[in-house]
Amino acid sequence: MSIGETHRTLRDEVADQLRRWILDGTLAPGAKLAEGALSIRLGVSRLPVREAFRRLEAEGLVQTIPRRGVRVVEYDPEERNTILEIRLSLELIAVRKLTERRDPDAIEGLRRVLEAGDRAAAVDDRAALSRLNTEFHELVAVGTGSKILGDLLRSVRNQAQQSRGGPPDSPAASWAEHAAVIRAVLDGDSEMACLLMRRHLIARHEARPAPEGEPAAEPAARQVSRSAS
């Protein structure tokens, strides 16, 4: 069934689908987005595609270039490290708030995700680990109790994933790092939870291979450490 045959709002549905393609790397950084071709591919008219472009541009995932059309945003090494710095700041605020607030629903959700993740890791269920990694980050956002912070986190996480060219290659490695953060949160150790989250984000950022032909950037850990000094 094509998107045009469903009953959801087309503008939202098209934006969601394009966002998924951008975040999983199907639409790579720098890829040109042709309104007509996408409308045919999605089974919709051009209008919802055009509206989706505007929404995704506001989210920082696509850009309109004069005389060249709409393209998936392509960040240079310096911008990618800036995104990491912003994300680090927001994630550490979120983890601290989550640990200190101890919202019962969020804490119970983290326990459930931890148990499910450990089971999935034991059998190397990569699909389940990928889903649980995403759920972990969403629980962190919700557990802060702040809609503004949650929205900012989702936006910068999407930009970070898009700049990396897709989700992490190793969901098992990400899960092990997430599990360590969860255990620190459940123990009420805000300082340790923040330290582990910081290490996790830097490790995943540096695990992203540089695109072919692109000059190597200064390691993110060094840039972030220098900016914090």
C-alpha positions, 0 to 999 in steps of 0.5 A: 500500500502506498502512502497515498492510500493510507488515511493519515495526514499526508503532510505528516506522513510524507515528512515522517517517511522522508525523515526516516530515509534521511536518518537511515542513510537511504537519502545520503548527505548532499542528495538532491531531492526532486519533488516530482520523483518523490511524489511518484515514489510516495504515491502522493501529489507534489503539495505534501512533498513541498510541505514536507520539505519546509518542515524538514528544512526547519528541522535542519535536515534539508536545505534549499539552495538557489538554482540547485533545488532542495538537498539533504544537508551535508555538514563539514567536519567543523559543523559535525563537531559543533553538533556534537558539542551542542548535543553533549550539553543537552544530553548531560542536562537531560541525564542529570534532570532524569536522575534527579527527578526520578519520574516513576514512569521513566524509571520503570521504562528504563528498567524494562528497556534494560531487561529487554536489551540484556535479553536481546544482547544475549542472542545478538538481536541487532534489530531489537537492540537498534529499537531499544537504543532509540527507546532509551534516548526517547525515555531520557527526553521524556524523563526530564519533564521538559517539553522544550528540552525534549524537543531540542534533544530530538532535533539535535539527535536527528541532526547528529544521526544525519551528519553521521550518514545513518544509525550506528554500525554497531547497535550492540556497542551502543547498547552496552554503553546505554545499559551502563548509563541506565544502571547509573541512573537507576542507582541515582548516581547523576555524576556517573550517569553524565560521565558515561553518557558523555563517553558514549556520545564521543565514542559513537561520533568518532566511530563514524567513518569520514566520507571518501575524499574528505579531510580528517577532522580533529578528533571530537573528544579533543575539540569538545575537551578544548571547548570546555576548558 
